[in-house]
Amino acid sequence: KVLDLSHNHLMWVEHNQAQFDKLQYLYLDHNSIVTLKLSAHHTLKNLTLSHNDWECNSLRALFINVARPAVDDADQHCKIDYHLEHGLCCKESDKPYLDRLLQYIAMTSVVEKQRKKESCSAINAIHSVQSLVHFTKQQGVVSLQGNQQLEAEGNELRAAVQQLTNEQIQQKQLLQGLHAEIDTNLRRYRLSKDELARPSENLNKVFTHLKERHAFKLRETQARRTEADAKQKETEDLEQENIALERQLDNKNTMQILLRQLTLLKRQQIKQLLAKLSKHRPI
C-alpha cells in the first residue's frame, strides 16, 4: 500500500495509473515528473508531489481527482518560467517533454558548463550525451500511438538525440586527434610514454619538457648576450686606445716636421756664417 519513488529521475509515470490507484501512500517528490494521471476511484490517503517539473494543464487535471488535503507537501520557490499553482510549481507549455529535455541538455552541455565557469572535459560531455541517449531509448519503449502531441514530441526528441549523437562522434574524433598529437610530440622530443597514465599526464610531460627547454634556451641566450657585450666593450676599448695612439703619432709627426724645419733653418744660418767668415779672411 506504500510506494516511495522520491529522489529519483522519473519523468514518465502516466502508464502507472492502474498501480497508483491501488495505493494508500505514494511519494513522488524530488523527481522530474511532467504529468501524472489518477482516476477518480483512487485510494490514496497521502501523496507528495513537490520538486517536479509539472505542466500546468496536467496539474489542473490531476487536482480534479485529488483532494488538496491528500497532497502532503508543497513548493516554496519556483524555477524560471515556473509559477505556483495548487501549491506546486508548474510551467505553461505545449510541449512539456521537449521542454524538459532541452532543459536537461542545457544543464549538461559543454556550453552551459563553460558559461558557469565549471570544469567540463570532452569525456564528461560524451558521458552526458550517452546518458541522454540511454534515457530516450528507454522512453522509446513506451507506445506513443493515440497521442499526437506526445508522438510529435517524441520525434523531436529522437532528432535531438541524433544531433547529440553526431556531436558525440565529433568529440570522440577530436579526442583521438588530440591523443595522436600528444603521441607525436612525445616521439618528437624523445619522451617516454606511460601507457597506464591518463593522456593529460603525458601531455603535462610534454609541457614540462618544453618549459625546461625554453628555460635552457633563455640561459644560453643570456650567456651569449653577456659574452657579446664583453666583446663589444673590448672592441670599444681597443678603438679608444687606437684613437689615442693615432693622436700620439700625429703629434710626433708634427714635431718631426718642426724639427726638420728647424734643422733646415740652422743649416742656412751656418752657411751664412761660413760665407761671412770667408770674406773676412786675409788673402
Secondary structure, DSSP 8 states (H G I E B T S, - for coil): -EEE--SS---B-GGGHHHHHT-SEEE--SS---B----TT---SEEE--SS-EEHHHHHHHHHHS-GGGB----SS--TT-EEETTEEEE--S-HHHHHHHHHHHHHSHHHHHHTT----HHHHHHHHHHHHHHHHHHHTS--TT-HHHHHHHHHHHHHHHHHHHHHHHHHHHHHHHHHHHHHHHHHTT----TTS-HHHHHHHHHHHHHHHHHHHHHHHHHHHHHHHHHHHHHHHHHHHHHHHHHHHHHHHHHHHHHHHHHHHHHHHHHHHHHHHHHHS--
